[in-house]
Amino acid sequence: MTTRRGFIKTSLAGLGSLLPFSGLVSNGDRKKEPQKPIVVSTWGFGKPANEAAWKILSKNGSALDAVEQGVRVPEGEPDVQTVGYGGYPDRDGEVSLDACIQDQNGDAGSVTFLQHIKHPISVALKVKEETPHVMLTGEGALDFALEQGFEKEDLLTEKSKQAWEEWLEESDYRPDGQIPGHDTIGMLALDGAGNLSGACTTSGLAYKYHGRVADSALIGCGLFVDNEVGAAVGTGVGEEIIKVAGSHVVVEEMRRGQHPEEACRKAVQRVLKRNPDLRKTNKQVAFLALNKNGEYGGYCVREGFSYAVHDSENRMEQAEFEVKGEG
């Protein structure tokens, strides 16, 4: 028999599940203090990127400054062939870059199809700070970068040029998205003031069509930040992420109270529901998320996605994955 007191208690419990995410909810504990500062980033090159970001966060610097300076590390590293300088070119042998950045206010800047500029993330930041726009592209983005004092350079290294020439001999000039070269650097930070920011930058799929734009430049796809809830980045085949607005999906799942890892899992499952054939390929799609508690997590389509975490120490972690024993 249900008493009046029991009915009220049950009703209030149900109402609690409908309340908006407070930013301090973790496993039912509304009193938990956030873990901050903290920075997370995708793939092995995220670890040195985290070191650069931590130098700022550990001195009470802003999350926005941390993520910009952090991702500049792989952007400037010629041996990283999926980001910035030394990145794999498109099928015409041209290196084009995509990047975006978003702060705690939701303000964002983005550049797409940017050529000849080593650090597109810093150009994206200038777009946010110096223009009324969110995105600039192609020649317009290059003109803006040069006006802002960025140096025009040849981004195609001999190593990447040689790889492209070898691909040309076998490819019949037809990109298929199966080849390596989609390891985006995405970075999320929570600073000492409790503010979130994120950055994402890439040279995109190797040997792509000239003019192709990655999810890494699109707010809500490769990156999304909501300072009330959390932030997320995507990596892998950008077309799959774009088609579900992947990073936005992750953040909205966190808004509903999901832990970051579970939120990433929901987004991966949405990708696979939209395209079940992805299970039969070697293509990867992965997400990484960080909430206002400083809790983090990642999830991916298939085994192999690793990410870097820097709080009290800088370390690598492996993400759980959805496709097991398939393909």
Order of alpha helices (4+ residues) and beta strands (2+ residues): alpha-beta-alpha-alpha-beta-beta-alpha-beta-alpha-alpha-beta-beta-beta-beta-alpha-alpha-alpha-beta-beta-beta-beta-beta
